[in-house]
Each structure stands twice: as structure tokens, then as C-alpha cells.
């Protein structure tokens, strides 16, 4: 049987499954987003294997990250109009390194524990027997009374006495490598994309600061408990409109974190946010190899594209 520590670890991982809405893959097959790479160019090469956190990698099989397009399909997302919900303005190509990471539940659990321990104030304090008032003299003599021997009425055995092994003020935070935190953020974004909870809009600009306007847009889009991830700077109108909505969370791109990504249901981002995430999470050496520097609209789905082409307008004028 597995040791007790391993069983506790698996129980902690199971608490994240309702948030991610993931089903554990059977041991006989790989996760649905990835497949075993067996190409004709390398018939003797060991197959690539991406196990879930609860699986054990078979002997002789290498575990590798799959950022290349040979193993993961290219990822695209519709660009919706923020002010006109039914309208689709185009199609944007997403970064495979950021939005195509394997679902590592163990990494998500480590990052969530790291964040929650950072928020721990650590101000809990109880009084020991030396700090409780009273109890200066011996309640009765040591012998000849027939009672149990005691030296103070503020002993932990007495009612109203001090407490033992209680919490004291201190720092409860833990350290976590920067690469693990970055991987956790990429895994959370990839899970949102794989589940269909990632929405890309053209912009997050509101003409009014009224809460009812934003509430109407959220209802028309059909977003459930959305996380509005704006650019590095948030507009004041959007900040005022969302401050009175308990289910809507607005964050700048600089404050994106794993806990809020898992706690909210729908992730709403704009092209500025995608550009910031690529600059922050993508290594400089691989950015030019796998991604675009700026998110470009691949296909324009506007009804007047053909007429504008006949008039001789350039691509920049049509945009």
C-alpha cells in the first residue's frame, strides 16, 4: 500500500479537480490533448509521454514538455466584440508555449499553497501559563491532602489556565522557485483554453462608469463569474463599473495569478494582455521561434472586406 504521506498528497490534489473540472485519465491512455509521437523519421526514438500528476511514468519512457507544433496543434481563439456580443471581429493565434502547457495538477497545488501562505497574516497569539494572570502561589500543599499535586492554578490542566503548543506570531510564507510559479501560471492559462473558458475580446473599454452597462454586457455575453484581465493599466470607467459587482473580478495584467484564475470561471482577455503575457512568460530565446511578438488578427470576418478590397483600401485602413 502507498505510504500515508503519498495518500495525503493525492487527497490535496483531489481538492483542485472540482476547480479545474478535469477527469483523471486512465493509466492505459494519454491525456486527450496530447498524443504519443511516433514519426517515421525517428522509428527507434523513445515516445514522448505527458503523464498526469497521479500517474507513474513507465520505465524507459522520457517525460518531456511539448511546446512544438509537431505534437500540439496550433491554437486559435475567436476575437469577439466587447460592446457587441454576437459579432466576431477576427481570429487570433495564441502562444503555444503559454496556452499549450500540459495539465500539471501538482504544480497548481504548489502555487496555490504558496499564494495562500503569503496571504497568511500570522498574527494569531495565545497565552501560555507564564502569560496568564494569576497562579502565583501553590494552591495547596504537596502532601497529606489526598488531592493531586499542583503548583499553580494557571497550569494547562486547569480551567482558565495557559495553553500549550498554540500559535504564535510569525511568518508563515514559504519559498517557491520562479520557474515553478511561471509554470503554474502557464498551466492555469492552458487549462482555461482547453476547457473553453478563455474569451478574447477586441478591447476592454467602457463608455460609461455605470454598473448596469457592464452587467448588461456580461449577461449578453453569457459569462459566468468572469475574470476581466485588462492591460497593464486599467481604465477608470471599467474599474468603477466592476467594483460594485461581487462576481466580476477585474485585474491588471501585472496582477495575474493562479488562485484567481482557478477561482473565477470565465477568463476574458484582450490583445494587450496577450502581448504582455508573451513578454513576461516566454523566454527570450524561444519567443521568436514559437510565437509572434504581437498578437495579429489572422482572419478578418467582417462583412465589408470584399467591398473595401475593390475600393483599393490598404490593410491598415481596413483595420
Secondary structure, DSSP 8 states (H G I E B T S, - for coil): ---HHHHHHHHHHHHHHHHHT-----TTS--TT------STTTTS--EE---TTS---TT-EE----STTTS---EEEEE-SSSTT-EEEEEE--HHHH-----HHHHHHHHHHHHHHH---------TTTSS---S-SS-SSSSSS---S-TTSTTSTT---SS---S--------HHHHHHHHHHHHHHHHHTT-EEEES----S---HHHHHHHHHHHT-SSEEEE--SS--HHHHHHHTT-TT-EEE-GGG--HHHHHHSSEEEEEHHHHHHHHHHHS-HHHHHHH--SS--EEEE--TTHHHHHHTT--HHHH-
